[in-house]
Amino acid sequence: MTSFIKHLIRVLRQPFNARHAFRRLQEYHDRPRSLEEVVDWAMNFGGDGYMRVKTLQIPAEITRLARAVQAIQPRIILEIGTASGGTALIWSHLAAERVITCDLKDMAYQTPLFTRFPPPGSGCEVTLLSGNSHDPGFKARVARELDGAKVDFLFIDGDHTEEGVTADYLDYKEFVRPGGLIAFHDIVEHQPLPTNQVFHLWKRLKPVARLEEFVNDPQQRGFGIGVLHVPEQGAPDLPT
């Protein structure tokens, strides 16, 4: 099936999929949720087409990351790689003021749903930015959205090639405050796809940064989350 046909089917089914997704969101917001419940919803929200909400994570790993982020009481969270919005749902539960989530694809269809992720009574606003994170113009858009404010947590889960994830780290680390966190997905060395090369960057960071690894099984293929604790002087450059 061609990408055009897939897109056409999704557009035709969009009203039905949207009604289902908003019913699910209403159910999600029916009562306050614990962090563990939010993670479960992020993995099992469901839906179809452009209104599908999902995160491809190992529950124990993403829960440990969510707890670490919760512990720093984040005001602003920046995410590179929205995908199906599952992690954005989690960050929207944790951020007090703002979640900015970025993806290569156009997210116009998802925007009405994703911007309603924060729970009732929350002061958090969700902004979706579509574009290439490696484009200097896109970085400038992020800077304009932040308007001088610093990010408490940066989640890098976009381009998984060594060159791509390295560029995202070097380009966006300046936005993270001292004492904040930067996390990377898919840090384990054994990956199911040859383009998953985040572990190369992770190895380069080990000598220059304070790191934590959330890995469910040392022998697993794929997944694994790495967390960098940003020091007072800011996130480090990479060794030459």
C-alpha positions in Angstrom: 0.0 0.0 0.0 1.5 3.3 -1.0 2.0 6.1 1.5 -0.6 8.2 -0.4 -3.3 5.5 0.0 -2.4 5.1 3.7 -2.8 8.9 4.2 -6.1 8.9 2.3 -7.5 6.1 4.5 -6.4 7.9 7.6 -8.0 11.2 6.5 -11.3 9.4 5.6 -11.3 7.7 9.0 -10.2 10.7 10.9 -13.6 11.8 12.3 -14.3 8.3 13.7 -10.8 8.0 15.1 -10.9 11.4 16.7 -14.2 10.7 18.4 -12.8 7.5 19.9 -9.5 9.2 20.9 -11.3 12.0 22.7 -13.5 9.5 24.5 -10.4 7.8 25.7 -8.9 11.1 26.8 -12.0 11.9 28.8 -11.8 8.6 30.5 -8.1 9.3 31.3 -9.1 12.6 32.8 -12.0 11.3 34.8 -9.9 11.1 37.9 -6.4 11.9 39.1 -3.9 9.4 37.9 -0.8 8.1 39.7 2.5 8.2 37.8 2.3 4.5 37.2 -1.2 4.8 35.8 -0.1 7.6 33.5 2.7 5.3 32.1 0.2 2.5 31.6 -2.1 4.9 29.7 0.8 6.1 27.6 1.5 2.5 26.5 -2.1 1.4 26.1 -4.1 4.5 25.2 -4.9 2.9 21.8 -6.6 4.6 18.9 -5.9 4.4 15.2 -4.6 6.4 12.3 -3.4 9.9 13.2 -5.2 9.7 16.5 -3.2 6.7 17.8 -1.4 7.4 21.1 1.4 4.9 22.0 4.9 4.8 23.3 7.4 2.0 22.5 9.1 1.6 25.8 9.9 -1.0 28.4 7.5 -0.2 31.3 10.2 -0.5 34.0 12.6 1.8 32.1 10.2 4.6 31.3 8.7 4.5 34.8 12.2 5.0 36.3 12.8 7.9 33.9 9.4 9.4 34.8 10.2 9.2 38.5 13.6 10.9 38.0 11.9 13.7 36.0 9.2 14.0 38.7 11.9 14.4 41.3 13.3 17.6 39.8 9.8 19.2 39.7 10.0 20.3 36.1 8.4 23.4 34.8 9.4 23.1 31.2 10.1 19.9 29.2 11.5 19.7 25.6 11.1 16.5 23.6 12.8 15.7 20.3 10.8 13.0 18.6 7.0 13.0 19.4 6.2 9.8 17.4 2.7 8.7 18.6 2.6 11.0 21.6 2.9 8.5 24.4 5.9 10.1 26.1 4.3 13.5 25.6 1.3 12.3 27.6 3.7 11.4 30.5 5.6 14.7 30.3 2.3 16.6 30.2 1.5 15.0 33.6 4.8 16.1 35.1 5.5 19.6 33.7 4.1 22.5 35.6 4.1 25.0 32.7 5.1 23.8 29.3 5.8 20.8 27.1 7.3 21.5 23.7 7.4 18.3 21.6 9.0 18.2 18.2 8.7 15.8 15.3 9.8 15.5 11.6 6.2 14.8 10.5 3.4 17.2 10.2 1.3 16.9 13.4 -1.7 19.1 12.4 -4.2 16.2 12.8 -2.8 15.3 16.3 -2.6 18.8 17.7 -6.3 19.1 19.0 -5.8 15.8 21.0 -2.2 16.2 22.1 -2.6 19.8 23.4 -5.3 18.4 25.7 -3.0 15.9 27.4 -2.4 17.9 30.7 -4.8 16.8 33.5 -7.6 19.1 34.6 -6.4 21.9 36.7 -2.8 21.7 35.4 -1.1 24.9 34.3 0.8 23.0 31.6 0.5 23.9 27.9 1.6 21.6 25.1 3.1 22.9 21.9 3.7 20.7 18.9 6.4 21.7 16.5 6.8 20.0 13.1 10.1 20.1 11.2 13.7 18.8 11.0 15.5 19.2 14.4 18.8 19.4 12.5 17.7 22.5 10.6 19.1 25.7 12.2 15.8 27.4 11.4 14.0 24.8 13.5 16.3 25.3 16.4 15.6 29.0 16.1 11.8 28.2 16.4 12.5 26.3 19.6 14.5 29.2 21.0 11.6 31.6 20.1 9.1 29.3 21.9 11.3 29.3 25.0 11.9 33.0 24.9 14.9 32.8 27.1 13.5 30.3 29.6 15.6 27.2 30.4 14.3 23.6 30.1 14.3 21.3 33.1 14.3 18.1 31.1 15.3 17.3 27.5 14.2 13.9 26.0 16.1 13.0 22.8 14.3 10.2 20.9 14.3 11.3 17.3 17.0 10.6 14.8 18.7 7.4 16.1 21.8 7.5 13.8 25.1 8.3 15.5 25.3 11.5 13.5 21.7 12.5 14.1 21.5 11.9 17.9 24.9 13.6 18.3 23.7 16.7 16.4 20.5 16.8 18.6 22.5 16.7 21.8 25.0 19.3 20.7 22.3 21.6 19.3 19.8 21.5 22.1 21.8 20.9 25.3 22.3 24.7 25.7 18.6 25.0 26.4 18.8 22.8 29.6 19.3 24.5 33.0 22.1 23.4 35.4 20.7 20.6 37.5 18.4 19.5 34.8 18.3 16.2 33.0 18.9 15.1 29.4 17.7 11.6 28.5 18.3 9.4 25.5 16.3 6.4 24.3 17.8 3.1 22.9 21.2 3.3 24.5 22.0 -0.5 24.7 24.5 -1.7 22.1 22.5 -4.6 20.8 19.8 -3.1 18.6 17.3 -4.7 16.2 17.9 -2.0 13.6 21.3 -1.0 12.2 20.2 2.7 12.2 19.8 2.6 16.0 23.2 4.0 16.9 22.6 6.0 20.1 25.1 3.8 22.0 28.0 5.4 20.2 27.1 8.8 21.6 26.4 7.3 25.0 29.9 5.8 25.1 31.5 9.2 24.3 29.5 10.8 27.1 30.7 8.4 29.8 34.1 10.0 30.5 32.7 13.6 30.6 29.3 13.5 32.4 27.5 12.0 35.4 25.2 9.4 33.9 22.6 6.9 34.9 21.3 3.9 32.9 17.8 2.5 33.1 18.1 -0.9 31.4 15.7 -3.6 32.3 17.9 -6.5 31.2 21.6 -6.2 30.3 21.2 -8.8 27.6 18.2 -7.2 25.9 18.1 -6.2 22.3 17.0 -2.6 21.9 15.6 0.0 24.3 17.5 1.2 27.4 17.3 4.8 28.7 20.3 6.9 29.5 20.1 10.0 31.7 22.7 12.8 31.9 22.7 15.0 34.9 23.6 18.6 33.8 26.3 20.2 36.0 26.4 23.8 37.1 28.6 24.7 34.1 26.1 23.3 31.7 25.9 20.1 29.6 29.4 19.1 28.5 30.8 19.1 25.0 32.0 15.8 23.6 35.7 14.8 23.8 37.6 15.2 20.6 
